[in-house]
Amino acid sequence: MENLNNVGQNGPSEMEKFKMDRKICTVEKAWEEYSLKLKNLEASYGYKWRKAPTEKMFFLRRRPLFLEIERRIEAGEPVDVILKDLEETRGKKSLFVLCKMLKQ
């Protein structure tokens, strides 16, 4: 995964090289990647950081998970409770399947 400390300093070419971690398989790790890295990229660059079609698709597939967590945080639920609940909902299913369930 690309180090985001260099994103602003080295310009858009470095930003466009950032790739989401495809090895993440838990709700907690997906949220960690989003809250510590992706959310900042989205706020700073909008969709431009994910110009590559593969990054765009991968982000959009995980987006329902991020939106659900943010919605529940805004409703006052503690993050650890939300993550545990979503992980239990996921069970043995993949994150992809959980995100599809949340999208419906």
SEDRENMI-84479 format. One record per residue: residue in three letters; x, y, z of N, C-alpha, C in turn. Coordinates in steps of 0.001 Angstrom, whole numbers, plus 500000, padded with zeros to 6 digits. Example, Ala and Ser with C-alpha at 12.3 -4.5 7.8 and 13.67 -1.06 7.14 Angstrom:
ALA513190494310507800512300495500507800513200496700507800SER512850497750507080513670498940507140512900500030507870
//
This chain:
MET500843498832500000500000500000500000500893501238500000GLU500525502210499233501286503443499108501246504225500415ASN502362504798500805502447505611502000501792506962501739LEU500783507294502507500043508532502278500752509766502786ASN501819509597503562502554510761504013503158511513502831ASN503378510823501714503966511439500538502935511980499562VAL501666511719499795500634512064498823500628513546498505GLY500547514406499488500468515835499239501781516429498773GLN502890515856499189504185516419498886504637516133497459ASN504280514993496938504784514603495623503771514808494511GLY502645515397494813501673515747493796500768514606493372PRO499924514901492394498906513958491946499446512625491441SER500638512598490846501130511326490328501284510302491450GLU501758510728492608501861509818493750500476509443494259MET499573510429494293498206510186494757497547509118493897GLU497726509201492600497080508270491687497650506864491789LYS498812506717492395499420505394492553498867504648493767PHE498159505339494652497649504695495852496670503592495487LYS496833502446496124495924501316495897495391500829497228MET494106500547497247493499499983498446494065498588498668ASP494121498201499913494664496901500292493650495799500010ARG493955494963499037493047493869498654493085492703499636LYS494044492693500534494175491585501494493303491768502733ILE492741492944502898491888493210504058490656492328503986CYS490378491636505094489219490728505088488348490869506334THR488576491899507144487724492119508309487134493530508261VAL486010493688508906485343494993508980486259495999509659GLU486892495587510737487758496491511490488906497021510632LYS489569496143509892490696496566509054490220497440507890ALA489057497119507322488515497942506239488207499345506761TRP487626499432507953487310500726508547488590501491508868GLU489590500782509361490865501416509676491475502039508416GLU491483501284507318492025501813506067491233503045505622TYR489913502969505727489072504094505312489282505304506213SER489158505102507510489183506249508429490562506898508528LEU491619506118508347492967506668508467493559507133507141LYS493040506632506023493659506946504740492665507403503676LEU491705506560503384490810506826502256489941508057502470LYS489476508243503679488620509395503974489378510696503688ASN490654510723504037491491511888503772491683512087502271LEU491918511013501542492056511112500086490774511635499452GLU489649511112499904488356511558499372488140513045499662ALA488470513472500886488284514871501258489232515786500483SER490443515338500262491446516166499591491330516171498075TYR491029515004497507491109514867496053489807514414495392GLY488780514124496191487551513609495600487816512291494902TYR487205512091493763487362510837493021488718510736492307LYS489469511812492224490691511839491417491746510850491882TRP491772510524493170492776509568493646492493508163493126ARG491260507911492701490888506573492233490502506579490762LYS491353507179489963491085507255488527491151505889487853ALA492035505042488320492154503706487712490819502974487887PRO490305502367486837489013501674486924488957500622488037THR490063499932488258490066498902489307489922499518490692GLU490578500654490928490461501322492229489067501895492416LYS488541502475491361487206503050491435486191501971491810MET486253500838491124485304499749491382485486499185492787PHE486732498975493186486989498400494505486480499322495605PHE486733500627495471486259501591496459484732501609496501LEU484112501669495341482646501735495292481993500472495835ARG482660499346495723482128498109496297482182498134497817ARG483195498757498375483325498837499839482575500020500433ARG482227500969499616481597502204500098480356501983500964PRO479461501035500641478296500831501512478680500523502960LEU479770499819503148480251499518504502480656500811505209PHE481426501646504523481880502898505125480704503811505458LEU479752503883504549478575504728504780477740504225505952GLU477595502908506069476835502334507187477506502649508515ILE478814502498508564479536502791509806479402504267510153GLU479594505144509179479462506582509437478048506951509871ARG477045506343509255475647506616509628475410506252511088ARG475920505091511487475707504635512862476514505440513871ILE477679505919513487478468506796514359477694508095514588GLU477139508650513521476364509888513631475125509702514502ALA474614508468514550473453508162515387473855507944516846GLY475154508003517127475618507915518510476134506564518968GLU476215505602518066476729504289518459478251504337518564PRO478808503640519549480275503559519659480853502735518501VAL481995503170517996482621502510516853482884501035517125ASP483402500713518318483726499306518598482484498418518559VAL481355498938518992480099498179518957479642497980517505ILE479762499024516709479374498947515297480219497909514570LEU481531497982514765482440497058514077482170495616514480LYS481950495403515764481657494047516243480347493533515645ASP479332494378515637478037493992515089478143493648513598LEU478829494475512841478977494218511409479822492978511137GLU480819492760511977481647491556511825480808490305512106GLU479939490382513109479045489256513400478047489051512263THR477569490138511688476666490044510544477379489391509364ARG478630489755509160479420489182508069479613487693508268GLY479875487287509499480105485873509785481238485327508948LYS480967484281508197481995483665507358481953484180505921LYS481079485143505683480973485718504345482144486684504111SER482387486988502855483439487944502521482944489376502771LEU483887490309502802483507491720502914482675492139501711PHE482998491591500551482244491898499339480764491552499522VAL480499490379500072479108489950500293478437490843501330LEU479145491173502405478583492072503418478240493427502795CYS479121493958501976478857495252501338477645495177500419LYS477486494075499713476307493907498868475040493862499724MET475104493196500876473965493128501779473603494531502285LEU474589495323502606474359496670503138473829497613502068LYS474177497356500842473753498218499740472257498087499463GLN471694496937499783470279496675499487469356497350500473
//
